Amino acid sequence: MFVSDIATDPLWADYKHIALEHGLRACWSFPILTHGRKVLGTLAMYHREPRQATMRDLMLVDLVIQTAALVIDRERAQETLRRVAPMEGPSPVSA
């Protein structure tokens, strides 16, 4: 979601007074997705002046989002391994 000017965007109609009081004028929000397209979270960027995202902005955000998704996926996999490992117990010895 891209809001280039919080003061005039209808999506912010009910909350713009709060954002504007804190000097926030633009907001961009991006989903953080797994490879399977499951939503892990969002990344929101706020700016103190109304502005559109540039190609450079989008490339930087894409890099950050991909990195965040990898870190989140890895942490979840490690947590699963930590939970499963105690359940396995010692391996049977073959004769």
N, C-alpha and C positions, 0 to 999 in steps of 0.2 A: 504494500500500500504506500503510495506516495502522496504526501500532502505538502505542496510547495509553499503554501501560505495559510497558516493556522487561523489567522484573523478573518479570512474570507471563505474558508472551506466549510461546506455544510456538515461534513463528518465531525467537525470539532465544535459545532454550534453550542452544544450544552456545556462544553468544558474549556472553550477557548479563553475565558477570563482567567482561569487558573494558569494555563500555559503562558499567556501573555504577561501576567504578573511576574512570572519568573524569567521573562526575556526569551521565551521559546517561540520561534516563528515558523519553523518547518519541521516536519517529522516524516521519516521514512522507516517502514517496518518490513522486515523480511523473514520468511519462515526458515528454520533450520531443519532440514529433512534428512532422513536416512536414505540409503541407496534404494530401499523399497518404497520411498516417498511417504514414510510415516513422519509426522511432525514431532520433532524433539523439543522445540522451543522457538523463540523468535529473537531477532536482533533488531533493536530500535535505535535509530540515530536521530538526534534532535539538533537543530541549528538555530543560531541567534538571529539569523536574517532569512527572509523568504528566499528560497532557491530551489532549482530543479537539480536532479542528479545528473552528473556528467558521465561520460563513458568511463573515465578514470575512477570516479566514485563507485560505479557499478562493478568494475573489475576488482577493486579493493574489497568491496563488500562480499563479492563472490568468493574471494580467497579466504576471508575471515569465516564465512559461513561454512565452507567446505572443511576448513580446519576444525571449527567447533564441532561439526557433525562427526568427524573422525575421532576427536577426543572423547566426546560423549559416548559414541558406540564402543570405543575401546574400554572406557571405564565400566560400562554396563557389562561387557563381556568378562572383564576381570572380576567384577562382583559376582557374576554367575558362577565362575570357576571357584571363587572363594566359598560359595555356598555349597557347591556340589562336591568339592574335594573331601570334606570331612565325612560325607555319606559313603564314599567308596571304600574306605578301610584298606587294609593291606591286600595286595594281590595274592591269589593262591599260587603256591609253588608247584610247578609241574615236575613229575617224577622222571 
